[in-house]
Amino acid sequence: TIINDKININGYVKRIVKNKEYVKDKIELVIESIDLFMDYTVCNIKIVNSNSCNIILDTKEKKDGIVLVDDNDLQYNYLSQELSEGDLLINKNQTKSLRLKFNISYRTDIKFTSIIFGNITEKSELAEDQYLKWGKIQVEI
């Protein structure tokens, strides 16, 4: 596909560099950039967990664990099946980069305002399937 006299490979449109940082309870979230494709959108994030416990960004028990919000307050769920629990697990004193994919087709009129991590949970070291509700973080982008 050719857009504005440029070759478009795999539906890639452009990258928006953000570098928006938010720190809460020893968790640092950095929204590094947003990649726009014709059929979907990817948020590139970095997470630093400086806590003494492991956390999981989404247990996938609820549909709205991680959402991208636009300027009309519409919320778009990330494609949770694209990431495993291991991808979403941030061990204590660990830094991890993730690519969160959202089912949002490219439009010139859409502007993203924030990303919400609504189900951050402490992963118990005692029981494999036990989680302790931890909190919500909203990062303005």
C-alpha positions in Angstrom: 0.0 0.0 0.0 1.2 3.5 -0.7 0.2 6.4 1.7 1.4 10.0 1.0 4.0 8.7 -1.5 5.5 6.3 1.0 5.5 2.5 0.9 3.4 1.1 3.7 4.7 -2.3 4.9 2.4 -4.6 6.9 -0.1 -1.7 7.3 2.3 0.3 9.4 1.4 4.0 9.5 3.6 5.8 12.0 5.1 5.9 15.5 4.2 8.5 18.1 6.9 9.0 20.7 5.5 9.7 24.2 8.0 8.9 27.0 5.3 9.6 29.6 6.2 8.3 33.0 4.1 7.6 36.0 5.2 6.2 39.4 2.9 4.8 42.1 3.7 2.5 45.0 7.2 1.7 43.7 5.9 0.8 40.3 7.2 2.9 37.4 5.3 2.8 34.1 6.7 4.5 31.0 4.6 4.8 27.9 7.5 4.9 25.4 5.7 5.1 22.1 2.6 4.2 20.2 2.8 2.4 16.9 -0.2 2.9 14.6 -1.1 0.3 12.0 -4.0 0.3 9.6 -5.7 -2.6 11.6 -4.4 -2.2 15.1 -2.4 -0.1 17.6 0.5 -1.1 19.7 1.6 0.7 23.0 5.3 0.1 23.8 5.7 0.3 27.6 8.4 -0.2 30.2 7.6 -1.3 33.7 9.9 -1.1 36.7 8.8 -3.0 39.8 10.8 -1.8 42.8 8.6 -3.6 45.3 9.5 -6.6 47.4 6.7 -8.6 45.8 6.0 -9.9 42.3 3.1 -8.2 40.5 1.0 -9.1 37.5 -0.4 -6.4 35.3 -3.6 -8.3 34.5 -4.9 -11.6 35.7 -7.3 -11.7 32.7 -10.2 -12.4 35.1 -12.0 -9.2 33.9 -12.3 -7.9 30.4 -11.1 -4.4 31.2 -7.8 -5.2 32.8 -5.8 -2.9 30.5 -7.5 -0.3 28.4 -6.5 2.6 26.1 -8.7 5.7 26.4 -9.3 8.2 23.6 -10.3 11.9 23.9 -14.0 10.9 23.7 -13.5 8.7 26.8 -14.0 5.5 24.7 -12.1 2.6 26.2 -10.4 0.0 24.0 -9.4 -3.3 25.6 -6.0 -4.8 24.8 -5.8 -8.1 23.1 -5.1 -10.2 26.1 -4.7 -13.4 24.2 -1.5 -12.0 22.6 0.3 -12.1 26.0 0.8 -14.9 28.5 0.7 -14.6 32.2 4.5 -14.8 32.2 4.6 -11.8 29.9 2.4 -9.8 32.3 4.3 -10.9 35.5 6.9 -8.4 36.7 9.1 -9.9 39.4 10.3 -7.9 42.3 13.1 -5.5 41.4 12.7 -6.3 37.7 12.4 -4.1 34.6 10.4 -5.3 31.6 9.4 -4.0 28.2 6.0 -5.0 26.7 4.1 -4.4 23.5 0.4 -4.1 24.2 -1.7 -4.6 21.2 -5.2 -3.0 20.8 -7.8 -3.7 18.2 -8.1 -0.1 17.0 -8.0 0.7 13.3 -6.1 3.8 12.2 -8.1 7.0 12.0 -6.7 10.5 11.6 -9.2 11.9 14.1 -8.4 9.7 17.1 -6.3 11.0 20.0 -5.3 8.8 22.9 -5.4 10.4 26.4 -4.5 7.6 28.8 -3.9 4.0 29.4 -5.4 2.3 32.4 -4.0 -0.7 34.2 -7.2 -1.5 36.2 -6.3 -4.9 37.7 -2.7 -4.8 38.9 -2.3 -7.6 41.4 0.3 -9.0 43.7 1.2 -12.6 42.8 1.4 -14.8 45.8 4.6 -16.7 46.3 2.8 -19.2 48.5 0.2 -20.5 46.0 0.6 -20.6 42.2 -2.9 -19.4 41.5 -3.4 -17.0 44.3 -3.6 -13.3 43.7 -4.0 -10.3 46.1 -5.8 -7.3 44.6 -3.3 -4.5 44.5 -4.5 -1.4 42.6 -5.2 0.6 39.5 -2.8 2.9 37.7 -3.9 5.4 35.0 -1.1 7.0 32.9 -1.9 10.2 31.0 -0.4 10.1 27.5 
